[in-house]
């Protein structure tokens, strides 16, 4: 019952994982209370909602906590299946493709990219960057396959994969300055570049993604978690 | 000619491949098992899984699905009228997926979770063993919370999370025997230990487990190889 649903999102303004959830909630037209967290001084609510990892984002729906951004996306899709667009396709086989590539984005893109950021040596940084750019190339091919000439990984409409990657857009763009390498490159990944511009133009993205300038300063200060 | 039927590309000693067999048998789905030599992978495997080239792969009417946890959800959805593997309730489903990630994946800081807290137990020796055993136990104690008050992770009957972590019930005691470490004990992990026994008694599990002596021999040899490398 829409009128009785209480949704609370615990996040940090800088977190791309929280951005994913904001995008999803916006696409579904769901209202929620956003509670900014201080990760240096974690709140009781955060610690009790996510005792295992103590991290953001956490979605609290009528008092029940759901953790991990991709798990939250699937939850929103299922719990609010009757409202707004569906993120995952209906066909079981298509769903495996979406889930595989979303996990790929987390494991083969986000992890090496985070390593590049936190790297203590030039070698570590270069290795992280190399893996991230290889992932970009792979995703360029996937976009070509999945979109079948349409606008998004999900086809005509934004889908699970789009949200999984879309939440990271501002972070990936601000990396370019710091790492001296482009993630979205009009020459090397033209489709991905177009996709990024299109996605960034969506209302859901505009309200959910970070301010680029603020993020650069934050990242330069070693703020990535 | 359109390819029909269900094939599992796996390896007899692989705990990830066995998940698929458990899921398919719960659904009473007939399948062909292709045992791969991982040192000499078949053309078929490489054709079906060019991205990671790993087992297991499920091929359903010619279409390949990869990543065992994703495959188990696929099996549940493709044969939706059979045995229910995932819980029905969205919140319970989210919990099952959360714990499956905790068991299987790296987190985004690259910190490995349960599986990779368990792997080091295999080769750790001497003083280092105590430390890795403790870390493995900590991980498993956290996982054990999902078992509280229940016969199985899935409730009264096995479900998704049981299939994902079920390999511990058979492989962990073997790892313990091979390495001399003691991880899952009545004192440290009573719920987990009790669940091991219940899980191993489930029909689809009993039917598919590889022979213990063969698995023990393989892992003993593998450990020696790793320690002398």
Interface residues (C-beta under 8 A of the other chain):
Chain A: X17 X52 X53 X61 X64 X66 X67 X68 X71 X72 X74 X75 X78 X79 X92 X93 X95 X96 X99 X100 X103 X106 X107 X110 X111 X114 X115 X138 X225
Chain B: X51 X60 X63 X65 X66 X67 X70 X71 X73 X74 X77 X78 X90 X91 X93 X94 X97 X98 X101 X102 X105 X106 X107 X108 X109 X110 X142
